[in-house]
Amino acid sequence: MILETLKRELLSLEGVSVHTHRFGGTEFRYQSKELGHIHGEKLADLPFPKKTRDELVAAEVVKPHHVLPDSGWVSFYIKGEEDIPQLLTLFQMQYERWKNKLQ
């Protein structure tokens, strides 16, 4: 349900596509840029600029990335369907960032 909702919402955005992620899971891209990926329905990883990553971690919205904790990557642990709005917000932030950068 979580992955299907995420797909439906993100694929409604112009230029977004879905792919199999190289380390497993489902990856979402805007044009050729990765917005983030989701492993099953329990964990999402998204790449942000380091400053944004630091702000999101400080606000306790996300955790540092589970493998690359000192990078701009973040991990968002999904507890249930109640986390879908926050997860969509994170992907929307990525979408807006890349859309503005690539136009």
Residue pairs with C-beta under 8 A, 6 or more apart in sequence:
1 41
1 81
2 38
2 41
2 78
2 80
2 81
2 83
2 84
2 87
3 26
3 38
3 40
3 41
5 81
5 84
6 28
6 38
6 84
6 87
6 88
6 91
7 18
7 26
9 88
10 16
10 18
10 28
10 35
10 88
10 91
10 95
11 17
11 18
13 30
13 95
15 30
15 31
15 99
16 28
16 29
16 30
16 35
16 95
17 28
17 29
18 26
18 27
18 28
18 29
19 26
19 27
19 28
19 29
20 26
20 27
21 27
21 37
21 39
23 37
24 39
25 37
25 38
25 39
25 40
26 37
26 38
27 34
27 36
27 37
28 34
28 35
28 36
28 37
28 91
29 35
30 94
30 95
30 98
30 99
30 102
31 98
31 102
33 98
33 102
34 47
35 46
35 91
35 94
35 95
35 98
36 44
36 45
36 46
36 47
36 90
36 91
36 94
37 44
37 45
38 44
38 45
38 78
39 45
41 78
42 77
42 78
43 66
43 75
43 76
43 77
43 78
44 75
44 76
44 78
44 87
44 90
44 91
45 65
45 66
45 73
45 74
45 75
45 76
46 62
46 73
46 74
46 76
46 90
46 91
46 94
47 71
47 72
47 73
47 74
47 94
48 56
48 72
48 73
48 74
48 93
48 94
48 97
49 72
49 97
50 71
50 72
52 72
52 93
53 62
53 64
53 71
53 72
53 73
53 74
56 62
56 74
56 90
57 63
57 64
57 74
61 76
61 86
61 90
62 74
62 75
62 76
62 90
63 74
63 75
63 76
63 77
64 70
64 73
64 74
64 75
65 71
65 73
65 74
65 75
66 75
74 90
76 83
76 86
76 87
76 90
78 87
